[in-house]
Amino acid sequence: MPESHGTTIELEGLTKRYPGSSLPSVDNVTMEIKAGETVVFVGPSGCGKSTTLKMINRLIEPSGGRIRMGGEDVTGIDAVTLRRKVGYAIQSSGLFPHMTVAQNIALVPRMIGWSRARIGERVEEMLHLVGLDPGEFHGRYPRQLSGGQQQRVGVARALAADPPVLLMDEPFGSVDPVTRDHLQDELIRLQRELRKTIVFVTHDFDEAIKLGDRIAVLRERSRIAQFDTPAAILTSPADDFVSGFVGAGAALKRLNLTRVRDVGITGHPTATVGDPLQLIFDRLRSGGTNEILLLDEQGRPSRWLRRGDLMRAKGSPDRAGTPVHATVNRDATLRDALEAVLTDDTGRVAVTGRRGEYTGVVDMETLLNSVHELLEADRPEAPAEREEA
C-alpha cells in the first residue's frame, strides 16, 4: 500500500444542538478514522450525516465534544485556519462562476501565500491528476464545463493545497449515473495514489460499498448503528436497521468490493488505425481468436473487427466492424465490468488505463466465475451431520 499522506481524525462526543430544538441534531458521536482511510457516512435523509461532516472542519460549530486531527485538538483553533488545511468538495462542485478553472483551483494556495510560480505548477499538476488537459481547461469558466468536468475541477480545488484531509458531501449526487460511475472510479484511483484521509457522505449504499474502506451506518441524530468494513456489513449486518440498508442481494452487492485489477485481465490481439490491412489479417490469424481490437491513434479501444469485417473493409478497417460501446478501467468494480460486457455482444470488455489507453480485456467467463465464488462464499453451510453414537 502506498505511504499515507493523510492524518487521523478522532471525534469524541461530538454533538450539535440548535436553539429551540428539544433533541440534538447530532448526538454524542465518537469514532476514530485512520490516516489514509476512506470512511463513508451513510444514512437516511435528515439523520445528521452532513452536519457531522461539516463539524469536522467547523463549517458548523459543534455544541459539544472534541475533534482531533493527528492528535491535535482543533476544536478551539481559528476555524478559517482549520478549513485551509482541510479539502472540501460538495455536490454541484461549488465552483465560483466568475473565476476560471485555474483561478478556482488556485484559490486556497493563493490564500495561504504560495508563490505565483508554485501555484501555476500546482494548477497544471492538479488538472493532470483529475484527467483534464491543462491546455484545454485552464482558461475555461465553470459554465463551459459538463457536470462531470465541474466535479473533477471541484476535487482538484479541494486537493490543491495538499491537505491531509478531504471532506466530500455527496459530491457526485447531481450527475448522471454513467458520469457518476466514472467519477467514483477516478476517486478510487486518486486515493490509491494520494492516500488522503477521506470522509465521504452519501445516501447511496452501493456508492458507500464501492468507495469506503469502512462505512458508518448512521441512525437519526447520527447515532452509529454499525461502523465496519463493507464486507463485514454485507455479511453480518448489526441489526434490522442496517439490514434495511443492505437490502436484498447482498452477495451481488459484493460485486462492488472486487476490482477489475483483482481478476484475470488478459491480452488480446490489437491493431492500430492506419496499420496495413495485411498486417491486421496476420495478427488476427496468429492471435488464436476470431476478432481483433482496433485502437485509435492514442491507443484507445475503437472497434472490434472480425475476419468478415476485414474482407468487407476495402482498405478502411477504421470504418468496419463494431464500435467499442463501453470500456472499464482497472479500478472499476466487477459490477461495472458485468454491465459493460452485457451492453456489448463480444462477450468481453476492454480495460483501459488512466488516459483511456488499452491495457487488456476481461471476459464474461472470468466475471461469472468471480460471481459464482461470491455466491458460494455466502451460501449457508449445511448443518454438520450428527455423529452416530
C-alpha positions as CSV (number, residue, x, y, z in Angstrom):
1,M,0.0,0.0,0.0
2,P,1.4,3.5,-0.8
3,E,2.5,5.6,2.1
4,S,-0.3,7.6,3.7
5,H,-0.4,11.3,3.3
6,G,-3.5,11.6,5.5
7,T,-3.9,12.1,9.2
8,T,-6.0,10.5,11.9
9,I,-9.3,12.1,12.8
10,E,-10.9,11.5,16.2
11,L,-14.4,12.6,17.1
12,E,-15.1,12.4,20.8
13,G,-18.7,13.0,22.0
14,L,-19.4,15.4,19.0
15,T,-22.8,17.0,19.5
16,K,-24.8,19.7,17.8
17,R,-27.9,21.3,19.3
18,Y,-29.9,24.1,17.6
19,P,-31.8,26.6,19.7
20,G,-35.4,25.8,20.1
21,S,-35.0,22.1,19.4
22,S,-35.7,19.6,22.1
23,L,-33.3,17.0,20.7
24,P,-29.8,17.4,19.3
25,S,-29.3,17.1,15.6
26,V,-26.1,15.2,16.2
27,D,-25.9,13.3,19.5
28,N,-22.6,12.3,21.0
29,V,-20.7,10.9,18.0
30,T,-17.5,9.1,18.9
31,M,-15.2,7.5,16.3
32,E,-11.7,7.2,15.1
33,I,-10.8,7.5,11.4
34,K,-7.3,6.2,10.5
35,A,-4.8,8.1,8.4
36,G,-5.2,7.4,4.7
37,E,-8.6,5.7,5.2
38,T,-11.8,6.4,3.3
39,V,-14.7,6.4,5.6
40,V,-18.3,6.8,4.3
41,F,-21.2,8.1,6.3
42,V,-24.4,6.6,5.0
43,G,-27.9,7.0,6.5
44,P,-31.4,8.2,5.8
45,S,-32.1,11.8,4.8
46,G,-32.1,14.1,7.8
47,C,-30.1,11.8,10.0
48,G,-27.4,14.4,10.5
49,K,-24.6,12.9,8.4
50,S,-23.8,16.2,6.6
51,T,-24.0,18.1,9.8
52,T,-21.4,15.7,11.3
53,L,-19.2,16.1,8.3
54,K,-19.4,19.9,8.4
55,M,-18.4,19.9,12.1
56,I,-15.1,18.3,11.3
57,N,-13.9,21.4,9.5
58,R,-16.2,23.6,11.7
59,L,-18.4,25.0,8.9
60,I,-20.9,24.1,11.6
61,E,-19.6,24.8,15.1
62,P,-20.1,21.9,17.5
63,S,-22.2,22.4,20.6
64,G,-20.1,19.9,22.5
65,G,-17.3,17.3,22.1
66,R,-13.8,17.3,20.7
67,I,-12.2,17.0,17.2
68,R,-8.6,15.9,17.0
69,M,-6.5,15.7,13.8
70,G,-3.2,14.0,14.1
71,G,-3.7,14.1,17.9
72,E,-4.1,17.9,17.9
73,D,-7.4,19.2,19.4
74,V,-8.7,21.6,16.6
75,T,-12.0,22.4,18.4
76,G,-10.7,25.7,19.7
77,I,-8.3,26.9,17.0
78,D,-9.1,29.5,14.4
79,A,-11.8,28.0,12.1
80,V,-10.6,29.7,9.0
81,T,-7.1,28.4,9.5
82,L,-8.5,24.9,10.0
83,R,-10.6,25.0,6.8
84,R,-7.5,25.9,4.8
85,K,-5.9,22.6,6.0
86,V,-9.0,20.5,5.1
87,G,-10.1,19.9,1.5
88,Y,-13.8,20.2,0.9
89,A,-15.8,19.0,-2.1
90,I,-19.6,19.3,-2.4
91,Q,-22.5,18.4,-4.7
92,S,-22.6,20.5,-7.9
93,S,-18.9,21.3,-7.4
94,G,-19.4,24.7,-5.7
95,L,-17.1,26.4,-8.2
96,F,-17.1,30.2,-8.3
97,P,-18.8,31.0,-11.7
98,H,-16.8,34.3,-12.2
99,M,-13.5,32.5,-11.9
100,T,-11.7,30.4,-14.5
101,V,-10.8,26.8,-13.8
102,A,-7.3,27.8,-12.9
103,Q,-8.4,30.6,-10.6
104,N,-10.8,28.2,-8.8
105,I,-8.1,25.6,-8.3
106,A,-5.6,28.3,-7.2
107,L,-7.9,29.8,-4.5
108,V,-6.6,28.2,-1.3
109,P,-2.9,28.1,-2.3
110,R,-3.1,31.9,-3.1
111,M,-4.8,32.5,0.3
112,I,-2.0,30.8,2.2
113,G,0.7,32.7,0.4
114,W,2.1,30.3,-2.2
115,S,4.3,32.0,-4.9
116,R,2.8,32.6,-8.4
117,A,5.2,30.1,-9.9
118,R,4.4,27.4,-7.4
119,I,0.6,28.0,-7.9
120,G,0.9,27.7,-11.7
121,E,2.8,24.4,-11.4
122,R,0.2,23.1,-8.9
123,V,-2.8,24.0,-11.1
124,E,-1.3,22.2,-14.0
125,E,-0.4,19.2,-11.8
126,M,-4.0,19.1,-10.4
127,L,-5.6,19.2,-13.8
128,H,-3.4,16.3,-15.0
129,L,-4.3,14.4,-11.8
130,V,-8.0,14.6,-12.4
131,G,-7.7,13.7,-16.1
132,L,-8.2,17.2,-17.6
133,D,-5.8,18.7,-20.2
134,P,-4.4,22.0,-18.8
135,G,-4.1,23.5,-22.2
136,E,-7.8,22.9,-22.9
137,F,-9.3,23.7,-19.5
138,H,-7.0,26.2,-17.8
139,G,-8.9,29.3,-19.0
140,R,-12.5,27.9,-19.2
141,Y,-15.3,29.1,-16.9
142,P,-17.5,26.6,-15.0
143,R,-20.4,27.3,-17.3
144,Q,-18.3,25.9,-20.2
145,L,-17.8,22.6,-18.5
146,S,-20.0,19.5,-18.3
147,G,-21.3,18.4,-14.9
148,G,-18.6,15.7,-14.6
149,Q,-15.9,18.1,-15.6
150,Q,-17.1,20.6,-12.9
151,Q,-16.9,17.8,-10.3
152,R,-13.3,17.0,-11.4
153,V,-12.3,20.6,-11.0
154,G,-14.0,20.7,-7.6
155,V,-11.9,17.8,-6.5
156,A,-8.8,19.4,-7.9
157,R,-9.5,22.6,-6.0
158,A,-10.1,20.6,-2.8
159,L,-6.7,18.9,-3.2
160,A,-4.7,21.9,-4.5
161,A,-3.1,22.9,-1.2
162,D,-2.2,19.2,-0.5
163,P,-4.4,18.9,2.7
164,P,-4.1,15.7,4.7
165,V,-7.9,15.5,5.0
166,L,-10.6,15.6,2.3
167,L,-14.3,16.0,3.2
168,M,-16.8,15.1,0.5
169,D,-20.5,15.9,0.9
170,E,-22.5,13.9,-1.7
171,P,-20.1,15.3,-4.4
172,F,-21.4,13.1,-7.2
173,G,-25.1,13.3,-6.4
174,S,-26.1,15.7,-9.2
175,V,-24.5,14.0,-12.2
176,D,-26.0,11.2,-14.4
177,P,-25.3,7.6,-13.5
178,V,-22.7,6.9,-16.1
179,T,-20.7,10.0,-15.2
180,R,-21.1,9.2,-11.5
181,D,-19.5,5.7,-12.1
182,H,-16.6,7.3,-13.9
183,L,-16.1,9.9,-11.1
184,Q,-16.2,7.2,-8.4
185,D,-13.6,5.2,-10.3
186,E,-11.5,8.3,-10.6
187,L,-11.7,8.9,-6.9
188,I,-10.6,5.3,-6.2
189,R,-7.6,5.8,-8.5
190,L,-6.7,9.1,-6.9
191,Q,-6.9,7.7,-3.4
192,R,-4.6,4.8,-4.4
193,E,-2.0,7.4,-5.4
194,L,-2.6,10.0,-2.7
195,R,-3.7,8.1,0.4
196,K,-5.5,11.1,1.9
197,T,-7.9,10.7,4.9
198,I,-11.3,11.0,3.2
199,V,-14.7,11.4,4.9
200,F,-17.5,10.9,2.3
201,V,-21.2,11.5,2.8
202,T,-23.8,9.7,0.7
203,H,-27.3,8.3,0.9
204,D,-26.5,5.6,-1.7
205,F,-25.4,2.4,0.0
206,D,-24.0,1.0,-3.3
207,E,-21.7,4.0,-3.5
208,A,-20.7,3.5,0.1
209,I,-19.7,-0.1,-0.6
210,K,-17.8,0.9,-3.7
211,L,-15.8,3.7,-2.1
212,G,-15.4,3.0,1.6
213,D,-12.6,1.3,3.4
214,R,-15.1,1.4,6.3
215,I,-18.7,2.5,6.4
216,A,-20.5,4.2,9.3
217,V,-24.2,3.4,9.0
218,L,-26.0,6.3,10.9
219,R,-29.4,6.3,12.5
220,E,-31.2,9.5,13.4
221,R,-29.1,12.1,15.2
222,S,-26.0,10.5,13.6
223,R,-26.0,7.6,16.2
224,I,-23.8,4.9,14.9
225,A,-25.7,1.7,14.0
226,Q,-22.6,-0.1,12.6
227,F,-19.1,1.1,11.8
228,D,-17.2,-1.6,9.9
229,T,-15.8,-2.7,6.5
230,P,-18.2,-3.1,3.6
231,A,-17.7,-6.9,3.6
232,A,-18.5,-7.2,7.3
233,I,-21.6,-5.1,7.0
234,L,-22.8,-7.0,3.9
235,T,-22.3,-10.4,5.5
236,S,-23.1,-9.6,9.2
237,P,-25.4,-6.5,9.5
238,A,-25.7,-5.5,13.1
239,D,-29.5,-5.3,13.3
240,D,-32.7,-4.8,11.2
241,F,-31.9,-1.1,10.6
242,V,-28.6,-2.0,8.9
243,S,-30.2,-4.9,7.1
244,G,-32.6,-2.4,5.6
245,F,-29.7,-0.5,4.1
246,V,-28.0,-3.7,2.8
247,G,-31.3,-4.7,1.2
248,A,-31.8,-7.8,-1.0
249,G,-29.0,-9.4,-2.9
250,A,-26.1,-8.9,-0.5
251,A,-23.9,-11.3,-2.4
252,L,-24.4,-9.4,-5.7
253,K,-23.7,-6.1,-3.9
254,R,-20.3,-7.6,-3.1
255,L,-19.5,-7.2,-6.7
256,N,-18.7,-3.6,-5.7
257,L,-16.0,-4.8,-3.4
258,T,-13.9,-6.5,-6.1
259,R,-12.0,-4.5,-8.7
260,V,-11.2,-5.4,-12.3
261,R,-7.5,-5.3,-11.4
262,D,-8.1,-8.2,-9.0
263,V,-9.4,-10.6,-11.6
264,G,-8.0,-12.1,-14.8
265,I,-7.1,-9.3,-17.2
266,T,-5.7,-10.9,-20.3
267,G,-4.1,-9.7,-23.5
268,H,-5.9,-9.6,-26.9
269,P,-4.7,-9.2,-30.5
270,T,-4.7,-5.5,-31.4
271,A,-4.0,-3.3,-34.4
272,T,-3.9,0.5,-34.7
273,V,-5.7,2.7,-37.1
274,G,-3.5,3.1,-40.2
275,D,-1.9,-0.3,-40.0
276,P,-1.8,-2.1,-43.4
277,L,-4.7,-4.5,-43.9
278,Q,-2.4,-7.5,-44.4
279,L,-0.7,-6.8,-41.1
280,I,-4.1,-6.8,-39.4
281,F,-5.0,-10.1,-41.1
282,D,-1.7,-11.7,-40.0
283,R,-2.3,-10.6,-36.3
284,L,-5.8,-11.9,-36.4
285,R,-4.7,-15.3,-37.8
286,S,-1.8,-15.7,-35.3
287,G,-3.8,-14.4,-32.3
288,G,-6.0,-17.5,-31.9
289,T,-9.2,-15.6,-31.7
290,N,-12.0,-14.7,-34.2
291,E,-11.6,-10.9,-33.8
292,I,-9.1,-8.2,-33.3
293,L,-9.4,-4.9,-31.3
294,L,-8.6,-1.8,-33.4
295,L,-7.1,1.1,-31.4
296,D,-7.2,4.8,-32.3
297,E,-4.1,7.0,-32.7
298,Q,-4.0,7.5,-28.9
299,G,-4.0,3.7,-28.2
300,R,-7.7,3.8,-27.1
301,P,-10.1,1.0,-28.0
302,S,-12.1,1.9,-31.1
303,R,-13.6,-1.1,-32.9
304,W,-13.9,-4.9,-32.8
305,L,-13.1,-6.4,-36.1
306,R,-13.9,-10.0,-37.3
307,R,-12.4,-11.7,-40.4
308,G,-15.6,-11.0,-42.4
309,D,-15.4,-7.3,-41.4
310,L,-11.9,-7.1,-42.8
311,M,-12.9,-8.9,-46.0
312,R,-15.6,-6.2,-46.5
313,A,-13.4,-3.3,-45.3
314,K,-11.9,-2.5,-48.7
315,G,-8.8,-1.0,-47.2
316,S,-10.6,1.1,-44.5
317,P,-10.8,-1.1,-41.3
318,D,-11.4,2.0,-39.2
319,R,-15.0,2.1,-40.6
320,A,-15.6,-1.6,-40.4
321,G,-16.7,-3.9,-37.6
322,T,-18.5,-3.0,-34.3
323,P,-17.7,0.2,-32.3
324,V,-16.5,-0.3,-28.8
325,H,-19.5,0.9,-26.8
326,A,-18.0,0.6,-23.3
327,T,-14.7,0.2,-21.5
328,V,-13.7,-0.1,-17.9
329,N,-10.6,0.9,-16.1
330,R,-8.6,-1.2,-13.7
331,D,-10.2,0.4,-10.7
332,A,-13.7,-0.3,-11.9
333,T,-15.8,-2.8,-9.9
334,L,-16.9,-6.2,-11.1
335,R,-20.4,-4.8,-11.3
336,D,-19.2,-2.1,-13.7
337,A,-17.5,-4.7,-15.8
338,L,-20.5,-7.0,-15.9
339,E,-22.7,-4.1,-17.0
340,A,-20.2,-3.2,-19.7
341,V,-20.0,-6.8,-21.0
342,L,-23.8,-7.1,-21.1
343,T,-24.1,-4.0,-23.3
344,D,-21.6,-5.4,-25.8
345,D,-22.1,-8.5,-27.9
346,T,-18.4,-9.5,-28.0
347,G,-18.5,-11.3,-24.6
348,R,-15.7,-9.2,-23.2
349,V,-14.8,-5.7,-22.3
350,A,-11.7,-3.7,-22.9
351,V,-9.8,-2.5,-19.9
352,T,-8.1,0.9,-20.1
353,G,-5.5,2.9,-18.2
354,R,-5.6,6.4,-16.7
355,R,-5.9,8.2,-20.1
356,G,-8.2,5.7,-21.7
357,E,-5.3,3.7,-23.3
358,Y,-5.9,0.0,-23.9
359,T,-4.3,-2.4,-21.3
360,G,-6.1,-5.7,-21.8
361,V,-9.6,-7.3,-21.7
362,V,-11.7,-9.2,-19.2
363,D,-14.2,-11.7,-20.4
364,M,-17.7,-12.9,-19.3
365,E,-16.3,-16.3,-18.2
366,T,-13.9,-14.7,-15.8
367,L,-16.6,-12.4,-14.4
368,L,-19.1,-15.2,-14.0
369,N,-16.6,-17.3,-12.2
370,S,-16.0,-14.4,-9.8
371,V,-19.7,-14.0,-9.2
372,H,-20.0,-17.8,-8.6
373,E,-17.3,-17.6,-6.0
374,L,-19.0,-14.8,-4.2
375,L,-22.3,-16.6,-4.2
376,E,-20.7,-19.8,-2.9
377,A,-18.9,-17.9,-0.1
378,D,-22.3,-16.5,1.1
379,R,-24.2,-19.8,0.8
380,P,-25.1,-21.1,4.3
381,E,-23.2,-24.2,5.3
382,A,-25.2,-27.4,5.7
383,P,-25.6,-28.4,9.3
384,A,-23.0,-30.9,10.3
385,E,-24.3,-34.4,10.3
386,R,-24.8,-35.7,13.8
387,E,-22.3,-38.4,14.6
388,E,-23.7,-41.8,15.3
389,A,-23.3,-43.0,18.8
